[in-house]
Amino acid sequence: MLIGAGIALPGLMVAGCATTAMSGDMTEALRRLLTISSERALTRLVSDTGFLNDPAARLTLPGVEGDRSGAVLGALLRSAPVQRELTLAINRIAADAADRAAPMILDSIRSLTFSDALGIVRGGPTAATGYLQQAIGDRILDAMLPEVGRGLRQFDSQSVLGPVIRAATGINVSAIQRTITTQVAQTIWRAIGNEEAAIRNDPARAGDRLVAAMLTSGRLMGASQGAADR
């Protein structure tokens, strides 16, 4: 889905002086910052091992409170082989869900408007990501929830997981589906925010002169305002 979205960043040649971003289109610069941050984060997460190999992103199966399947089955659910397969399956599901959300996130960035663009530019390390997260809201969950449900249903065909999950009783699969979806969304926003913070720390990392000029000029304005306040 991410590859099929055909997202390409425009390579416009913009003068790199500190005043360029302030006199140019700051909204466009913020959109580029979010697009770059999102593409980098999502490209990493949607790979087969994107969640699994990242300790900060790796998911585990939510607890099975309410399971009434007995001590033997409960022990089996917690056994190393089953837990290993569950972890692999859950993180593959997470990657597929992130892939499903990617086009919606990138499309939302294209149409995003900013009520306080300068405030976001001069805000914290993840100010733009936070603004995007608030603008999208629960739509990211709606985009991923069906994909997570399809992934969980595939447990029936797994040689080890199928019999175990089918034998378990009282497990709220819908709650597990919602929990995993929420965890994936939180991981996506954290990953995008980390990419934004890295670019803000070193604007040249963006590889986009408009973004670099905007962030540099925002720093200068912030420093000037701080001096004036003193």
Solvent accessible surface area in square Angstrom, and as a share of the most:
residue,aa,sasa,rsa
1,M,102,0.45
2,L,22,0.11
3,I,165,0.84
4,G,72,0.69
5,A,36,0.28
6,G,61,0.58
7,I,39,0.20
8,A,86,0.67
9,L,71,0.35
10,P,64,0.41
11,G,74,0.71
12,L,105,0.52
13,M,158,0.70
14,V,31,0.18
15,A,65,0.50
16,G,48,0.46
17,C,69,0.41
18,A,36,0.28
19,T,92,0.54
20,T,21,0.12
21,A,0,0.00
22,M,61,0.27
23,S,98,0.63
24,G,42,0.40
25,D,83,0.43
26,M,25,0.11
27,T,36,0.21
28,E,47,0.21
29,A,0,0.00
30,L,0,0.00
31,R,57,0.21
32,R,8,0.03
33,L,0,0.00
34,L,0,0.00
35,T,20,0.12
36,I,3,0.01
37,S,0,0.00
38,S,0,0.00
39,E,30,0.13
40,R,87,0.32
41,A,0,0.00
42,L,0,0.00
43,T,81,0.47
44,R,103,0.37
45,L,1,0.01
46,V,35,0.20
47,S,52,0.34
48,D,120,0.62
49,T,62,0.36
50,G,7,0.07
51,F,1,0.00
52,L,38,0.19
53,N,103,0.53
54,D,40,0.21
55,P,109,0.69
56,A,68,0.53
57,A,3,0.02
58,R,106,0.39
59,L,14,0.07
60,T,85,0.50
61,L,32,0.16
62,P,22,0.14
63,G,49,0.47
64,V,43,0.25
65,E,146,0.65
66,G,47,0.45
67,D,37,0.19
68,R,182,0.67
69,S,28,0.18
70,G,48,0.47
71,A,89,0.69
72,V,132,0.76
73,L,23,0.11
74,G,8,0.08
75,A,54,0.42
76,L,79,0.40
77,L,7,0.03
78,R,169,0.62
79,S,32,0.21
80,A,66,0.51
81,P,72,0.45
82,V,3,0.02
83,Q,69,0.31
84,R,143,0.52
85,E,51,0.23
86,L,2,0.01
87,T,29,0.17
88,L,60,0.30
89,A,13,0.10
90,I,0,0.00
91,N,2,0.01
92,R,135,0.49
93,I,11,0.06
94,A,0,0.00
95,A,5,0.04
96,D,77,0.40
97,A,0,0.00
98,A,0,0.00
99,D,33,0.17
100,R,92,0.34
101,A,0,0.00
102,A,0,0.00
103,P,27,0.17
104,M,36,0.16
105,I,0,0.00
106,L,4,0.02
107,D,74,0.38
108,S,14,0.09
109,I,1,0.00
110,R,129,0.47
111,S,87,0.56
112,L,16,0.08
113,T,98,0.57
114,F,23,0.09
115,S,106,0.69
116,D,82,0.42
117,A,20,0.16
118,L,55,0.28
119,G,33,0.32
120,I,13,0.07
121,V,6,0.03
122,R,93,0.34
123,G,35,0.33
124,G,40,0.39
125,P,86,0.54
126,T,59,0.34
127,A,30,0.23
128,A,0,0.00
129,T,4,0.03
130,G,36,0.35
131,Y,54,0.20
132,L,0,0.00
133,Q,80,0.35
134,Q,150,0.67
135,A,49,0.38
136,I,4,0.02
137,G,35,0.34
138,D,93,0.48
139,R,117,0.43
140,I,4,0.02
141,L,20,0.10
142,D,90,0.46
143,A,28,0.22
144,M,0,0.00
145,L,43,0.22
146,P,67,0.42
147,E,27,0.12
148,V,0,0.00
149,G,3,0.03
150,R,100,0.36
151,G,10,0.09
152,L,15,0.07
153,R,155,0.57
154,Q,113,0.50
155,F,12,0.05
156,D,83,0.43
157,S,95,0.61
158,Q,68,0.30
159,S,101,0.65
160,V,57,0.33
161,L,1,0.00
162,G,0,0.00
163,P,68,0.43
164,V,8,0.05
165,I,41,0.21
166,R,145,0.53
167,A,55,0.43
168,A,13,0.10
169,T,69,0.40
170,G,34,0.32
171,I,30,0.15
172,N,89,0.46
173,V,80,0.46
174,S,81,0.52
175,A,46,0.36
176,I,15,0.08
177,Q,38,0.17
178,R,106,0.39
179,T,52,0.30
180,I,0,0.00
181,T,0,0.00
182,T,45,0.26
183,Q,59,0.26
184,V,0,0.00
185,A,6,0.05
186,Q,102,0.45
187,T,6,0.03
188,I,0,0.00
189,W,17,0.06
190,R,111,0.41
191,A,8,0.06
192,I,0,0.00
193,G,4,0.03
194,N,87,0.45
195,E,22,0.10
196,E,0,0.00
197,A,30,0.23
198,A,28,0.22
199,I,1,0.00
200,R,24,0.09
201,N,121,0.62
202,D,62,0.32
203,P,15,0.10
204,A,79,0.62
205,R,122,0.45
206,A,5,0.04
207,G,72,0.70
208,D,16,0.08
209,R,115,0.42
210,L,12,0.06
211,V,0,0.00
212,A,25,0.19
213,A,4,0.03
214,M,0,0.00
215,L,6,0.03
216,T,55,0.32
217,S,3,0.02
218,G,3,0.03
219,R,124,0.45
220,L,94,0.47
221,M,73,0.32
222,G,29,0.28
223,A,67,0.52
224,S,73,0.47
225,Q,85,0.38
226,G,24,0.23
227,A,56,0.43
228,A,80,0.62
229,D,107,0.55
230,R,221,0.81
